[in-house]
Structure formats: structure tokens, C-alpha cells
């Protein structure tokens, strides 16, 4: 049974899950790790979740080992977050990443040991975050799972994390094929997140026929192809199903990457196009649409 949680990152998912876990476990059993300027800023800020003030305990103390350690940072901040949290990782610590992309679990496994890492992907949250204020209509679903061939006997750890989130009122589900689920969301993010940032638009611009939608689908297909080379088959049927989900979103809303662009925060382009391009190069493939999006987004960032 997991009775205390340590969270690194106070973005949308950090706030969402942190608030739910505080209500379930109590504020003294959920801590947010931070240091330096970020620690001071978080302590001074009022954290709101749908207008409700969150009772978060923010600390730089890392003496006590974490039972469950959740990484909820943006992709560019993962290396720094791992260094910050390393003193909290004990022999029995369970680690969960809710980062976008398909690479954080491998990075965490290499740093702390694969036997500690549970796979997760959050999907369907329509969040808008301004500073430490989060608003949403749909909290989405948290999918948890393990690779089909689990050589590290993590079943009990998966069950403990699942039970914790379920008891905290989070819509959490155990996914038999978690890698497929992760790659499906990655495919979607490669498309919608990047075109909304590159073309400086909201969901609505990608929901209608035209260049933006065509670019999005082409980028998604490149992600599908490198995924297949990695042994994860994301089909055209999967692509169409995710497009249907996308087309049902509020056309005036926008994905997190566009929000990052508006706030002049470092984007996750390396996590999306960067991953596709690295894998395409490794397998001797071409990914011209992701190359174009990568270059376009980098140009936007250099002009801030």
C-alpha cells in the first residue's frame, strides 16, 4: 500500500494529480520537490485547480525516501528533475512518469533501475494552465501498465499505484498494451501539438480541411512508421480514431505546446519531432514533415 507521494513538476498533470492525492492522503503525505528559484516561486504562488486553492507542501528536503515518485515535468526538464529527485530514490521506491512522449521511461530506467518504473500515459485532459492556475472541463484518463514481457516482476507495484489513484478518485485504467497506447498518444502529439505551435493556431484550424490538417496527418504518419520499426504497430484505424477524438475538442482550445509557445516556455519539439527524426535516421528513413516542423518551431523559439 502506498501512503505517501513525492511529485516533481507543477504543470497541468502535477497540479491535477497532486490535488487529488492531497484530498485522499492528506497534505502532509504529498510533497512537491523543488529547489532554488523555483522553490521560492512555488512557495509564494497560489496554486489553483479549477478555482480551488490547493494545499500543497513544497519542499527541497530529500532525506526521506519516496514511496511513489511521480515525474510530471516537461520533456526538456527531465534530466534536471532526475538529478533533483535522485536522493529520494530508495530500494523500494516506485517511479511513475506522466511525461509526453515515449522516451522518459527508458531514461528513468537507466537512471534508477527498470524494476522501479511503472509505465503511464495521461490522455483526454482539456487543460489550460496559466502559471500555477489550472482549469479543465475533462480531467482525462490515466492509463497504467507494463511491457508485455515484464522481466522485473512489477505486477504488485503496478497494482499498488493503480489502487492509489483509484481511491483518490482519478479515472485510472490498467492497459494491457501500454506501449501501443503510449505510441498512439505520441502520434497524436507529434501532429496536433506541433502544427498548433508551428502555425500559431488553436484546435479549430486543424479540425477543418486544409494545409494545417494535411501537415498534421503527414507528421502523424511519420510517427506511426518509426513506431512500427520499434515494434509497436499503430494502424491507420488508430490514426482515424484519434482524429475523431481531436475533432470533438473545443475548437477554441489549444494543446500544451501552443500554450508553451504563447508563454515563451521551452517547447517539447525535441520530444516529438526530435524523437521521430532520430529514429528515422537510425532506420534509414525520411521524415520530411517532422523535419520542417522541427526547423519551424526552432526558428520561432530563437525569435523570443
Kinemage of the C-alpha trace (Angstrom):
@kinemage 1
@onewidth
@group {chain A} dominant
@subgroup {mainchain}
@vectorlist {calphas} color= white
{ca unk a 1} P 0.000 0.000 0.000
{ca unk a 2} L 1.325 3.429 -0.969
{ca unk a 3} L 0.798 6.003 1.780
{ca unk a 4} L 2.960 8.906 0.641
{ca unk a 5} L 3.803 10.509 -2.703
{ca unk a 6} L 6.580 12.751 -3.981
{ca unk a 7} L 5.943 14.801 -7.128
{ca unk a 8} L 8.448 16.626 -9.310
{ca unk a 9} L 6.779 19.172 -11.567
{ca unk a 10} L 3.834 21.503 -11.101
{ca unk a 11} L 2.435 21.636 -14.596
{ca unk a 12} L -1.085 20.617 -15.535
{ca unk a 13} L -0.774 16.959 -14.528
{ca unk a 14} L 1.266 17.733 -11.429
{ca unk a 15} L -1.473 20.029 -10.183
{ca unk a 16} L -4.315 17.702 -11.237
{ca unk a 17} L -2.950 14.539 -9.659
{ca unk a 18} L -1.364 16.366 -6.733
{ca unk a 19} L -4.714 17.881 -5.797
{ca unk a 20} L -6.484 14.516 -5.989
{ca unk a 21} L -3.783 12.779 -3.936
{ca unk a 22} L -3.758 15.507 -1.261
{ca unk a 23} L -7.510 15.105 -0.831
{ca unk a 24} L -7.068 11.355 -0.446
{ca unk a 25} L -3.867 11.083 1.607
{ca unk a 26} L -3.680 14.486 3.290
{ca unk a 27} L -1.333 17.409 2.641
{ca unk a 28} L 1.358 16.001 4.947
{ca unk a 29} L 1.720 12.860 2.817
{ca unk a 30} L 2.151 14.542 -0.569
{ca unk a 31} L 5.221 16.664 -1.230
{ca unk a 32} L 6.338 18.635 -4.275
{ca unk a 33} L 10.095 18.766 -4.740
{ca unk a 34} L 11.748 21.976 -5.921
{ca unk a 35} L 14.900 23.922 -5.286
{ca unk a 36} L 16.467 27.309 -5.881
{ca unk a 37} L 14.400 29.991 -7.573
{ca unk a 38} L 11.600 27.572 -8.389
{ca unk a 39} L 11.201 26.613 -4.724
{ca unk a 40} L 10.811 30.262 -3.722
{ca unk a 41} L 8.400 30.936 -6.579
{ca unk a 42} L 6.200 27.939 -5.820
{ca unk a 43} L 6.022 28.806 -2.128
{ca unk a 44} L 4.907 32.348 -2.918
{ca unk a 45} L 2.379 31.363 -5.577
{ca unk a 46} L -1.255 30.463 -5.007
{ca unk a 47} L -1.900 27.125 -6.708
{ca unk a 48} L -5.434 26.758 -8.050
{ca unk a 49} L -7.219 23.772 -9.563
{ca unk a 50} L -10.476 24.834 -11.226
{ca unk a 51} L -10.534 27.841 -8.916
{ca unk a 52} L -9.979 25.780 -5.759
{ca unk a 53} L -6.871 26.541 -3.707
{ca unk a 54} L -4.548 23.551 -3.428
{ca unk a 55} L -2.941 22.722 -0.080
{ca unk a 56} L 0.436 21.693 -1.456
{ca unk a 57} L 3.515 21.040 0.661
{ca unk a 58} L 6.518 22.292 -1.313
{ca unk a 59} L 9.977 21.379 -0.071
{ca unk a 60} L 13.608 20.941 -1.023
{ca unk a 61} L 14.094 18.239 1.626
{ca unk a 62} L 15.134 14.931 0.038
{ca unk a 63} L 16.212 12.979 3.093
{ca unk a 64} L 13.159 10.717 3.249
{ca unk a 65} L 12.938 8.049 0.511
{ca unk a 66} L 9.849 8.319 -1.675
{ca unk a 67} L 7.295 5.542 -1.744
{ca unk a 68} L 5.870 6.734 -5.064
{ca unk a 69} L 7.879 9.237 -7.088
{ca unk a 70} L 5.934 10.932 -9.894
{ca unk a 71} L 7.692 12.859 -12.648
{ca unk a 72} L 5.301 15.438 -14.080
{ca unk a 73} L 7.697 17.863 -15.759
{ca unk a 74} L 8.051 18.928 -19.381
{ca unk a 75} L 10.399 16.875 -21.525
{ca unk a 76} L 13.259 19.416 -21.564
{ca unk a 77} L 13.308 19.427 -17.753
{ca unk a 78} L 13.533 15.668 -17.179
{ca unk a 79} L 17.304 15.453 -16.736
{ca unk a 80} L 17.281 18.258 -14.170
{ca unk a 81} L 14.286 16.675 -12.421
{ca unk a 82} L 16.041 13.307 -12.159
{ca unk a 83} L 19.088 14.930 -10.585
{ca unk a 84} L 16.853 16.769 -8.112
{ca unk a 85} L 14.935 13.648 -7.101
{ca unk a 86} L 17.807 11.154 -7.092
{ca unk a 87} L 18.401 11.375 -3.301
{ca unk a 88} L 14.732 10.389 -2.769
{ca unk a 89} L 15.042 7.109 -4.646
{ca unk a 90} L 15.319 4.223 -2.227
{ca unk a 91} L 15.402 0.462 -2.665
{ca unk a 92} L 11.584 0.177 -2.666
{ca unk a 93} L 10.686 3.435 -4.440
{ca unk a 94} L 8.162 3.106 -7.273
{ca unk a 95} L 8.569 5.588 -10.132
{ca unk a 96} L 5.859 6.819 -12.496
{ca unk a 97} L 6.325 9.204 -15.414
{ca unk a 98} L 3.365 11.132 -16.836
{ca unk a 99} L 5.523 12.985 -19.365
{ca unk a 100} L 4.570 13.230 -23.008
{ca unk a 101} L 6.498 11.139 -25.493
{ca unk a 102} L 7.834 7.598 -25.466
{ca unk a 103} L 11.341 8.044 -24.047
{ca unk a 104} L 11.032 9.059 -20.375
{ca unk a 105} L 10.504 5.529 -19.048
{ca unk a 106} L 13.753 4.403 -20.659
{ca unk a 107} L 15.619 7.390 -19.244
{ca unk a 108} L 14.236 6.740 -15.766
{ca unk a 109} L 15.017 3.029 -16.022
{ca unk a 110} L 18.613 3.755 -16.951
{ca unk a 111} L 18.979 6.234 -14.090
{ca unk a 112} L 17.219 4.357 -11.299
{ca unk a 113} L 16.651 0.766 -12.458
{ca unk a 114} L 13.832 -0.654 -14.601
{ca unk a 115} L 12.452 -2.667 -11.686
{ca unk a 116} L 11.223 0.618 -10.145
{ca unk a 117} L 9.479 2.090 -13.204
{ca unk a 118} L 5.761 1.816 -13.990
{ca unk a 119} L 4.586 2.972 -17.436
{ca unk a 120} L 1.870 5.589 -17.676
{ca unk a 121} L 0.142 7.858 -20.158
{ca unk a 122} L -2.463 10.541 -19.458
{ca unk a 123} L -4.971 11.152 -22.214
{ca unk a 124} L -8.041 13.293 -22.890
{ca unk a 125} L -7.455 16.187 -20.468
{ca unk a 126} L -8.567 19.565 -21.868
{ca unk a 127} L -6.391 21.639 -19.569
{ca unk a 128} L -5.436 25.282 -19.711
{ca unk a 129} L -2.652 26.392 -17.373
{ca unk a 130} L -1.565 29.899 -16.556
{ca unk a 131} L 1.312 29.921 -14.093
{ca unk a 132} L 0.121 27.798 -11.167
{ca unk a 133} L -3.567 28.042 -12.061
{ca unk a 134} L -5.143 25.060 -13.827
{ca unk a 135} L -8.602 24.936 -15.373
{ca unk a 136} L -10.184 21.995 -17.155
{ca unk a 137} L -13.555 20.529 -18.092
{ca unk a 138} L -12.427 16.944 -18.602
{ca unk a 139} L -9.683 15.522 -16.338
{ca unk a 140} L -8.928 12.746 -18.821
{ca unk a 141} L -7.843 9.168 -18.146
{ca unk a 142} L -4.615 7.862 -16.649
{ca unk a 143} L -3.544 4.586 -18.263
{ca unk a 144} L -1.040 2.437 -16.369
{ca unk a 145} L 0.745 -0.679 -17.492
{ca unk a 146} L 3.920 -2.646 -18.082
{ca unk a 147} L 5.604 -4.007 -21.197
{ca unk a 148} L 4.141 -7.333 -22.265
{ca unk a 149} L 7.375 -9.073 -21.322
{ca unk a 150} L 7.957 -7.829 -17.781
{ca unk a 151} L 11.249 -9.281 -16.622
{ca unk a 152} L 11.248 -7.364 -13.335
{ca unk a 153} L 8.131 -8.657 -11.535
{ca unk a 154} L 6.479 -5.236 -11.272
{ca unk a 155} L 2.908 -6.518 -11.119
{ca unk a 156} L 2.435 -5.775 -7.417
{ca unk a 157} L 3.853 -2.270 -7.860
{ca unk a 158} L 1.509 -1.618 -10.768
{ca unk a 159} L -1.439 -2.771 -8.687
{ca unk a 160} L -0.442 -0.548 -5.750
{ca unk a 161} L -0.195 2.543 -7.968
{ca unk a 162} L -3.493 1.680 -9.650
{ca unk a 163} L -5.258 1.270 -6.294
{ca unk a 164} L -3.871 4.573 -5.013
{ca unk a 165} L -5.155 6.592 -7.959
{ca unk a 166} L -8.473 4.767 -7.994
{ca unk a 167} L -9.020 5.515 -4.301
{ca unk a 168} L -8.064 9.155 -4.960
{ca unk a 169} L -10.923 9.450 -7.442
{ca unk a 170} L -8.773 9.571 -10.583
{ca unk a 171} L -10.148 7.855 -13.697
{ca unk a 172} L -7.342 5.295 -13.924
{ca unk a 173} L -7.219 2.151 -16.021
{ca unk a 174} L -4.811 -0.730 -16.412
{ca unk a 175} L -3.796 -1.039 -20.054
{ca unk a 176} L -2.781 -4.464 -21.349
{ca unk a 177} L -0.764 -2.998 -24.232
{ca unk a 178} L 0.642 0.163 -22.667
{ca unk a 179} L 3.299 0.649 -25.353
{ca unk a 180} L 0.626 0.779 -28.040
{ca unk a 181} L -1.341 3.321 -26.004
{ca unk a 182} L 1.774 5.445 -25.499
{ca unk a 183} L 2.678 5.409 -29.176
{ca unk a 184} L -0.897 6.307 -30.181
{ca unk a 185} L -0.779 9.390 -27.986
{ca unk a 186} L 2.734 10.166 -29.182
{ca unk a 187} L 1.486 10.017 -32.767
{ca unk a 188} L -1.308 12.452 -31.924
{ca unk a 189} L 1.033 14.827 -30.090
{ca unk a 190} L 3.539 14.779 -32.950
{ca unk a 191} L 0.713 16.018 -35.137
{ca unk a 192} L -1.543 18.368 -33.207
{ca unk a 193} L 0.924 19.839 -30.707
{ca unk a 194} L 3.475 20.700 -33.342
{ca unk a 195} L 1.179 22.153 -36.002
{ca unk a 196} L -0.589 24.340 -33.439
{ca unk a 197} L 2.747 25.766 -32.338
{ca unk a 198} L 4.276 25.993 -35.813
{ca unk a 199} L 1.225 27.686 -37.337
{ca unk a 200} L 0.302 29.550 -34.156
{ca unk a 201} L -3.264 28.292 -34.110
{ca unk a 202} L -5.868 26.549 -31.950
{ca unk a 203} L -7.517 23.146 -32.388
{ca unk a 204} L -10.088 24.583 -34.776
{ca unk a 205} L -7.533 25.243 -37.505
{ca unk a 206} L -6.572 21.550 -37.525
{ca unk a 207} L -10.181 20.321 -37.485
{ca unk a 208} L -11.024 21.560 -40.984
{ca unk a 209} L -9.581 20.535 -44.377
{ca unk a 210} L -6.525 22.454 -45.473
{ca unk a 211} L -2.739 22.700 -45.189
{ca unk a 212} L -2.600 22.566 -41.387
{ca unk a 213} L -4.642 19.373 -41.165
{ca unk a 214} L -2.749 17.751 -44.029
{ca unk a 215} L 0.569 18.620 -42.369
{ca unk a 216} L -0.671 17.227 -39.051
{ca unk a 217} L -1.732 13.889 -40.581
{ca unk a 218} L 1.519 13.582 -42.519
{ca unk a 219} L 3.534 14.145 -39.342
{ca unk a 220} L 1.421 11.542 -37.536
{ca unk a 221} L 2.046 9.005 -40.292
{ca unk a 222} L 5.803 9.524 -39.980
{ca unk a 223} L 5.489 8.837 -36.249
{ca unk a 224} L 3.488 5.683 -36.992
{ca unk a 225} L 6.197 4.398 -39.310
{ca unk a 226} L 9.090 4.826 -36.894
{ca unk a 227} L 6.902 3.245 -34.203
{ca unk a 228} L 6.450 0.177 -36.395
{ca unk a 229} L 10.239 -0.059 -36.721
{ca unk a 230} L 10.353 -0.034 -32.907
{ca unk a 231} L 7.962 -2.991 -32.872
{ca unk a 232} L 4.801 -1.055 -31.978
{ca unk a 233} L 2.140 -1.223 -34.695
{ca unk a 234} L -0.070 1.877 -34.737
{ca unk a 235} L -2.524 1.434 -37.582
{ca unk a 236} L -4.418 3.758 -39.907
{ca unk a 237} L -7.503 2.773 -37.924
{ca unk a 238} L -5.828 4.047 -34.752
{ca unk a 239} L -4.950 7.283 -36.551
{ca unk a 240} L -8.541 7.796 -37.663
{ca unk a 241} L -9.849 7.093 -34.156
{ca unk a 242} L -7.522 9.699 -32.672
{ca unk a 243} L -8.530 12.205 -35.346
{ca unk a 244} L -12.140 11.641 -34.303
{ca unk a 245} L -11.207 12.420 -30.703
{ca unk a 246} L -9.348 15.531 -31.828
{ca unk a 247} L -12.265 16.718 -33.925
{ca unk a 248} L -14.515 16.590 -30.855
{ca unk a 249} L -12.382 19.028 -28.839
{ca unk a 250} L -13.281 22.666 -28.269
{ca unk a 251} L -12.026 24.388 -31.452
{ca unk a 252} L -11.020 27.464 -29.460
{ca unk a 253} L -8.845 25.469 -27.056
{ca unk a 254} L -5.214 24.618 -27.711
{ca unk a 255} L -2.688 21.901 -26.802
{ca unk a 256} L 0.049 22.340 -24.233
{ca unk a 257} L 2.756 23.046 -26.792
{ca unk a 258} L 0.875 26.038 -28.167
{ca unk a 259} L 0.364 27.252 -24.599
{ca unk a 260} L 4.114 26.917 -24.061
{ca unk a 261} L 4.739 28.944 -27.188
{ca unk a 262} L 2.453 31.753 -26.058
{ca unk a 263} L 4.207 31.808 -22.679
{ca unk a 264} L 7.671 31.637 -24.304
{ca unk a 265} L 8.466 28.426 -22.430
{ca unk a 266} L 10.851 25.858 -23.956
{ca unk a 267} L 8.821 23.559 -26.188
{ca unk a 268} L 8.820 19.780 -26.392
{ca unk a 269} L 9.859 19.751 -30.062
{ca unk a 270} L 12.855 17.519 -29.248
{ca unk a 271} L 10.468 15.093 -27.568
{ca unk a 272} L 8.181 14.976 -30.626
{ca unk a 273} L 9.849 15.758 -33.970
{ca unk a 274} L 13.264 15.212 -32.409
{ca unk a 275} L 12.390 11.617 -31.473
{ca unk a 276} L 10.868 10.907 -34.896
{ca unk a 277} L 13.932 12.299 -36.670
{ca unk a 278} L 16.399 10.331 -34.538
{ca unk a 279} L 14.544 7.076 -35.124
{ca unk a 280} L 14.062 7.799 -38.830
{ca unk a 281} L 17.791 8.393 -39.177
{ca unk a 282} L 18.572 5.201 -37.269
{ca unk a 283} L 16.316 3.118 -39.538
{ca unk a 284} L 17.375 4.838 -42.765
{ca unk a 285} L 14.002 6.507 -43.321
{ca unk a 286} L 12.923 10.001 -44.303
{ca unk a 287} L 10.680 12.213 -42.145
{ca unk a 288} L 10.458 15.480 -44.123
{ca unk a 289} L 7.324 16.818 -42.435
{ca unk a 290} L 8.749 16.447 -38.951
{ca unk a 291} L 11.999 17.997 -40.203
{ca unk a 292} L 10.036 21.009 -41.461
{ca unk a 293} L 8.097 21.316 -38.204
{ca unk a 294} L 11.255 20.957 -36.133
{ca unk a 295} L 13.007 23.723 -38.047
{ca unk a 296} L 9.961 25.988 -37.998
{ca unk a 297} L 9.441 25.617 -34.241
{ca unk a 298} L 13.116 26.144 -33.504
{ca unk a 299} L 13.009 29.349 -35.552
{ca unk a 300} L 10.013 30.549 -33.521
{ca unk a 301} L 11.881 29.855 -30.278
{ca unk a 302} L 15.006 31.711 -31.363
{ca unk a 303} L 12.949 34.831 -32.037
{ca unk a 304} L 11.591 35.132 -28.479
